[in-house]
Amino acid sequence: MTQPGLRPVGPVWQAAAVLIALGVLAPVLSLAWLALGSDFSHWAHLMRHVLPDAVRNTAVLLGGVGLLVLVVGTGCAWLVTACDFPGRRVLHWALLLPLAMPAYIVAFAYLDLLHPIGPVQGALRALLGYDSPRQWRLPDLRSMGGAIFVLGFVLYPYVYMTARAMFMTQPAHLLEAARTLGEGRWGAFRRVALPLARPALAVGLSLALLETLNDIGASEFLGVNTLTVSVYTTWITRSDLAGAAQIACAMLGMVVLLVLLERHGRRHLRYGSAQRMRGITPRRLPRALGWGATALASLPVLIGFVAPAAYLLRESAKRLQLNGGVSPGLLTSLANTLTLALGVTALAVVAGLVVAWAARQSAGAGHRSARWPARAATLGYALPGTVLAIGLLTPALAADAGLARLLGLPGLPLMGAGVILVVACTIRFLAMPVGGIEAGLARIPPALEQASRLLGENVGGTLRRVHLPLLRPAIAAGALLVFVDAMKELPATLLLRPANFDTLATWLYAEAARGTYEEGAIAALLIVLAGLAPVILLARTQFARDGRSSDAAGAAAAGAVLPNP
C-alpha cells in the first residue's frame, strides 16, 4: 500500500534505473550469444584440451583458498572477540590490512622475497649452515600451493569481517548455558558459536571465492592456469574470441554456484529488534598463552601485509636512489590511473544514486516488483573482469561502428578514448555505491520525505533538497571504495584498455612479466597506499566498540563491502 503523502515514482527515474540495469545485464547476454553462436568445433577443442585442466586448477584453487580463509578468518575473529591478550586492540583492526594489498601485488612481492637467491631463503640457508640453493631451498612458490598461500592470506579479511561481526552480536548467555551443561570452551565454540555464525561465514567465503575467481595477476605470476588465465591467453595470445567467450561461460557457471552458496548461507539470516543482549566478554588469557595468541593473530598480518609492504618500501627506495626520481612512463601511468578512477567513480556514484533512489521511491509507493533494477545493477560485482570484458566487446564494437558512421570518425572512437573501459569498471563496481546509498537511505526517516512531498516538492526536488545533504557521508564512502578498486582493477583493464594506455596495475603486470621487480615496486606501493584509505574507513566504522556502525559512512562501508548480488 502506498505510504501517506507519497505519489508513485516518476517514470523518468524508473526508466533511468531500468536502463542502467539492462546495461549491467547486456554483457552477460552478449557473452551467451557470442559463445553459443560460434562453431561447435571450438567447444570440442576446449572440452578436450583446455577446459579439463583449467576447471580442475580453478576448482583446486577455490577449494584450497576457501579452506584457508575459513580457518584463518574464523580463527582470528573468534580469538579477538572471545579472548583478551596483549595487542588485541591493535590486531582487531590490523587484521583488515591485507585488504589494501591486491593479490597480484602480494604475489609480485613474494616472488622476489622467496626467490632461491632472495633475502628470505638466503637468511635461512645462512642460519642452517648451507652455502648454495642446490644444498637447500624452500618449495617453489610458482605452484598451486603458492597460489593458495598468497590468495588465502590476502582474502581472509572477508571471512574475518563477517565472522567477527556475527561473534560480537551473539548473546553471551548461550555460551554460558553450554558451559553449564558440561561443554568446554572448544565445545561451546564448535557447537554453539560456530553454527550461529554459519550465515556470516558463507557470505565472507563467497566474496573471497569471487575475488579468487576474478584474479588473473597472481595466478599467472605463480604459473597456475585457471579459467581466468585461460580466457586472457585464448583471447590475447591466440586471438580466439569465440573460444575465450566459451571459457568465460564456464566461469559464469562457477559464479552462479558461488552466488547460490552465498544465498544458501544467508537464507536464515535475520535481524531482531528486541532488547540488545549482553555480548561476549573477552576472557583474559594467562601471560604465556596471551603472548602466544598475539603471535598467532599477528601472523596473517605479517604475511598478508607487513612483509610485502616492507619489501615494496625497500625496493621503491632503492629504485629512487639509483635513478634519482620516477620514470616518465610511471608518471604517465599514474595520471592514467587517476583519470580512469575518477571517471569510474563519477559515473558509478551517479548511476548508483539513480538506482537506489528509484528503488526507494518504488518501495515507498508500494511497488515491490519495481525494485528489480537495484538488484540487477549489483550483479556486476559477481562478474569476473575477464568475463565482463568479453561480454562488453560485441556491444562496444557495434556502438563504435555506429558512432563512426554517424560522425565520420576513423577507427574505434569509444574504445580508443577509454570510454568502454570506464563503462566496464563502472558495471564491475556499481554494487558499491548502490549498496552504500541504499544503506544510507534506510537510515533517513520516511517522515522527512513525506513532509517534503506534502509541501509540493517533486521526486527530484526531494532528493536534491532533503536527501543529498543527509547522504553525503554514504556517498563519500561509496565513492572512496569505487575509486580505490578502480585503481587496483587489472583483468578488465588488461583486456579493454586503449593502445599505449597503461595504468599502475598494468604497468606492474608488465614489469613483473619481464622480471624487473624494482621498476614495478613503486607502482605497487602507490596502489597499496591508495588501498589503505578504505581499510581505515572500515576499521573506524565496522569495528567500533559496540560492534555497530555509528553513521551513514559506516552503513555505506558495510553495504559496499558486502554487496547483494
N, C-alpha and C positions, 0 to 999 in steps of 0.2 A: 504494500500500500504506500502511496506517495506520502512523504512526511509533510506536515503542515508548512505552508509558506514556500514550498519548492515546486517549480514547474519542471517538466521533463527536460533532459539535457538538450542543448542546442544541436541542431543537425550538423553544423559546421564542426563542432568539437568531436562529435561521434564519428563523422566521416573522416576527419583527420586521424583519429585513433585507429579506425579500420584500415586506412591506407598504410599507416605505419606497421600494423600487424601483418598485413599482406606483404609488405616489403621484407619483413623478417622471414615469412614463410616462403617467399619466392625462391631463395637459393635451394631449399630442400626439394621443391617441386622441379626446379631446373635440373638438379642433380639426378633425380629419379628419371626424368625424361632423357637426359644425356646417357645415363647408364643403360637404360632399357632399349634405347634406340640404336645402340651400336651392334656391330656384328657379333653373333654368338661365339665366333672363334676366339674373341677376346676372353669371354667367360671361361671357355675350355682351357685356354692357356693359363689364365690366372688360377683356376682351380687345380691345375696340375703342378705349376712351377712357382707361383708367388704366394697365393693365399695360405696354403698349409703352414709354411714356415712363419709368415708374418702373423697369422692368427695365433699360432702356438706361442711365439715370442711375446705377443701382446697379452695373451691370457696369463702366461707365467709372470710377466712383469706386473700386471694388475694384481694377481694373487699375492706375489711377494711384497709389493708396496702396500697393499691393503692390510696384510698381516702385520707389517712393521709399524704402520701409522696407528693401527688399533692398539698394539702393545705399548708403544711409546706414548701416544697421545692420551690414552686412557690411564696408563700408569702414572704419568706426570700430573694429570688432572686430579686423580684421587690423592696423590701424595701431597700436593699443595693445598688441597681442600681439607683433608682429614688429619693432617699432621702439622705440627709446628716445629721448625728446625731452623738453624742459622741460615740466613739468606732467603728465607721463604718469601718475604715481601718483595724482594727484587725478582726472584725467579718467577713469581706468578705472572709478571708481565714480560720478563725477558724470554720466557718460553715462546712468546709470539714472534721474536725477532727473525727466525728463518723465513717468515712471510715476506720480508723485504728482499730476500735472495731468490731470484728466478732460478729454476733448476739448472738451466744451461750455464749460468754463471758459476754455480757450485761445481758442476762437472768440469768446467773450464779451469777452475782453481785447483781442484783435486788432481786433475791430470798432470799438472806440474808439481804440486806438493808431493804426490805419491809416485812420481816417476822413479824408476830404478836408480837413477843417479840424482834424484831430488833431495831436498833437505831432510824429509822425514826418514826415508829409508837409509840415507847416509848416516844420520844420527843413530839410528837403531843398529846399523852394522858396526859403527864405532863402539857402541855400548856393549855389543855382543862379541867384539874382537874379530870381526870379519873385515877383509880388505876390498872385496870385489863383489859386484852384483851377481857374479857367477857362483859365488860361495853361498849367498843367502839373499833372498828377496821376498817381498810380500806378493800375494796373489795379484795378478794383473787386474787393474781397475777397469780396463776395457773388456767388460764381460757382463753377463746378465746379473751376476751378484753385485758388481759395481754399480750398475744402473739402479737396482733395488735399493742399495745402500744410499746413494745420492738422493734419489727421489723420495725415499722414505723419510730421511732426516730433513728434507725441505718441506714436505707436505704434512707432517704430523700435526702442525698447529690447527689444521681444520678440525681434526678429531679432538684435540686438546680444548679448543674454544667451546665446542658444543658440549663435550662431556663435562667440563668444569662448570659451565652454566647450569647444567642439569644437576650435578652433585651439590652445588651451592643451594639449590632450591628444594632439595629433598628434606622432608621433615626428620629431625633427629630422633623422634620417638620411635620411628620404625626400626632404626638400627638398634636402639636401646632395647626394644622388645625382642629382637632377635638374640641379643646378648643375654637377656633374661631367660630366654628359652634354651640356653646352652650353647649357642653358636659362638665360636671365637671371632676375632676381628676379621680374619680372612674369610670365614664362613659367612659373616654378616655382609661383607662386601660382595662376595660371589653370589649369594642367594637373595639379597635384598637390593643393595645399591646398584649393582650391575644390571639386573633385569629392568629396574626402573629407568635406567639411562639408555636402554636399547634404542629408542627413537632418535635420541640425540646422536648416538654413535652411528646410526645408519645415515643420518644427514651428513655428518662430518666425513664419513667414509666415502659416500657417493661423490662429494665435492673433491676429495683428494684423488679419487679414481678418474674423475672427469679431467682434472688437471694432468694426471698421468697420461691419459689418452691423447690430450692435446699436445703434449710435449714432443718436440722434434729435435731441439738442440742437444739436450743431454743424451737422448737415446742414440743419436747419430755420432756424437763425440765418443761415446762409450761402446760403439760398434754393435748395437742391438737393433736388428732390422724389425721394427714394429710396423703396424699398419700405417701410422702417420709418416714414417720414413719412407715406406713403400709408395705412398701417394706422391710424395715430393720427388723421389727418384724416377718414378714412372712418368710423371708429367715433365719435369725439367730435363732429366738426363736422357730419357728415351723418347721424349716428345709424343707420348701416347696419352692424349687427354681422355679418350674413352676408357682406357684401362684404369687411369687414375680415378675416374668417376666411379667405376665399378668397385674399386678397392674402398673408396670413400663410402659407398653404400654399405659395405661390410662394417665399416666403422660406425655408421649410423645404427646398425643393429646392436652393437655394444653400447652405444649411448642410450638407446631405448632400454636395455637391460639395467643400466646404472640408474636411470631415472625411475624405473619401476622399483628398484631396490630402495631408493630414497622415499618414494611414495609408500611402499610397504612398511618401511620403518617408521614413517610419520603418521600412519593411518590411525593409531590410537593416541596420538599426542593431543592432549587437551590442557587448557589453562583454566584453573579455578579462580574464582573471585572471592572466595571465602577469606576468613581471617588468616593473616600471614602466620605460618607455623614457625616454630623455633628451628633454625638451621643447625647444621652440624658444627660442633665446637671442635676446632683442631686440637689434637692431643699432643702435648709436649713430649718429644722423644728424648730419651737419655742422651748424654753428651756424645758418646761414641756413635750410637745409632743415628743421632741427628746429623753429625758431620758426614756419615755415610749417605744419608738421604740427600744432603746438599750436593755431594759429589755425583750421585746418581741423577738427580734432577738437572744438574749443570751440564751433564754430558751431551744431551741433544742440542743445547745452545752452543756449546763449544764446536760440535761437529757441523751443525747446520748454519751457524752464523759467524762465530768468533774466528775460527781458523780460516775460512775463506775470506772474511773481511780483512784480517791481518795480512794475508797473502796479497790481496789487491792493493792495500795501502803500501806495502813494501815494494811491489812491482811498479806501482804508479810513481812512487818517489824515485825509484831507480831510473825509470824512463824519463822523468822530468829532469833529473840531474844530468843524465847523459846528453839529452838533446836541448836542454835549456828552455823547454816550452812544449806546447802541444802542437801536433802536426796540423796543417790546414785542413787535411781531409777529415780529421776527427772533429774539428770545429764546425765544418760543414755538416757532418753527420749529427752533431748536437743541435744545430739550427734546424735541420730537417726533422729531428725527433720532436723538438718543441713545437714546431709548426703543425706537425701531424697530431700531436697530443692535444694541442689547443683546439684544432678543428674538430677532432672527435669529441672532445669534452663539450664544446658549444652545441654541436648537433645532438649529442646524446642527452644532454640536460633539457634542451627544448623539446625533443621528442618524448622523453620521459615525463616531462611536466604535462604535455598534451594528453598522453595515455593515462597517467594517474588521475588527472583532473576529470577526464571523461568518465573514467571508472567510478570516481567518487560521485559525480552527478547522476550516473546511471543507477548506482546503488541507492542513492538518496531518493531518487524518483521511483524506486521500486522495480527497476528493470534489471534484475539479476542476470538475465541471459546476455545483456549488453556488455557484461564485464569481460567477455572472451578476448577482446583486443589486448587487454592488460596482461592476460595470461599468455597469449600468443607472442606478445612483444618480448617476453623474457626468455623465450626458447633459445635465442641466440647464444646465451651463456652455456648451454649444453652442447653446442656445435663446436667441435674442434676447428681450429683456424684453417687447417688444410681442407676440411670438408666445406667450410664456408666459402673459401676462396674458389674452389672448383665450381660450386653451385652458383656463385655470382658471375662467373666468367661469361657464360652464354648470354644472360640478360645484359651484362655490361657491353659485350661486343655488339649486341643488337642496338642498344642505346647509342653507342659510339657511331655506328654506321648511320643511324637515322639522323643524329646531330650533324655529322659530317656532310651528309647530303643536303640537309636543311640550310646550313650556314656556309657550305662550300669550304669546309676546313679539311686540311690534309690529315692523314694518319688517324690516330685514336685520341681525340681531344680529352675525353673524360679519364681514360686510363693514364694518358701521358701527363695530365695535370695532377694525378694522385687522388682524384675525386672518388674513384671506385675503392681505393684503399681506405679512405676516410669512411665511406659507407660501410665497408666490411667490418672495420673496427667498431663502428657505432652499433651495428647489429650484434656484434660479439659481446659488447659491454652494456647494452641498453638495460639489462636486468638491474644494474646497479642503481641508476637514477630512478627507475620505475619503483623498485623495492624501497629505496630510501625515501622518496617523496610520498609514496603510499603510507609508509610508516609515520612520516611527519604529519600527513593529513589526518591520520587516525587519532592524533593527539589534539586536534583542533575541534572544539565542541561544535556540533551541528547548529547550536543556537545562534552562533555568530553568523553563520551562512544564512540561516533563516531570517535573521533580523535584516541583513543586507538586502535579501531578495524582497522582503516586505516593504523596504524603503525605496524600491524601484530599481535597484541595480540588476543588470542582466548577468549572465554566467561569466562573461569575460571581465566585467567590472568588479564582480565579487572576488574573482581570482586576483585581479590586479591590486585592489584596494584593501582587501581583508587578508587573504591567504598568503600572498607572496611575502609580505613583511614577516609573517609568522613562520614561513617556510625557509627563511634564509639559512639557518643552521643546517637543515636537512639537505638543501640544495648544495650548499658549500661542501658538506661531507661527501655527497654523491659525486660531485664534480671532481673532488680531490682523488677519489678512488678510481674514477674513469681516467683521469689524466695520467696517473701513475701506471695503471695497467696498459694504457695505450703506449706509454714509453717502453714498456717491457715486452710488448707483443712481438713474437718472432715468426710463427708459421704463416699467418696471413700476410705479414709484411714481406717475407721472402718471396711469396708467390705472386703478389699483386702490385708490388712497388714499380714505379716508372723506371725507365732505363737511367742508369747513373744516379740513382737515388738511394742513398744509404742512411739508415738510422743507427743509433748507438747499438741496437740489438743486432742488426745485420752486419755492422762493422765488426763487432765482437765475433760473430759467427764466421766471418771470412778470415779474421786473424787466427782464430782457433783452428780452422781448417788448414791454414798454412803453417801452424805450429809456432807462430810469433806471439808468444804469450805476453811479452812486455807491451806490445802495441795495443793489445786488447784490454789490458788491465785498467787503463784509465776509463775507457768506455764502460766497462763492467762496474767500476767504482761509482761513476756518475749515476748509473741505473740503480745501484743499491742505495745511494744517498737519497734519491728520489723516492724509493720504495719505503724508506723509514717513516715518511710522513703519515701514511695511513696506519702503520703499525702503532705509532704514537697515539693517533686518534682512537684506535681500538683499545689500546691499553688504558686510556683515560676513561672511556665510556663503558666498555664491556666488563671491566673488572673493578668497578667501584666496590667499596667495602660491603655494601648491602647486596651486591650482585645484580643491580639493576641499572640501566642507562638512565641518566638524570635529565637529559634534554633531547631536543629533536635531532641534534647531531648524533647522539648515541643511537637513536632509532634508525637514522639513515645508515649508520655504520652496520648495525645488525641486519637491516634489510639488504644492504649491498653485499655483505659477506656471505649471507645465506639466502640467495635468490630463490625464487619459487618457480622452477622451470616447468 
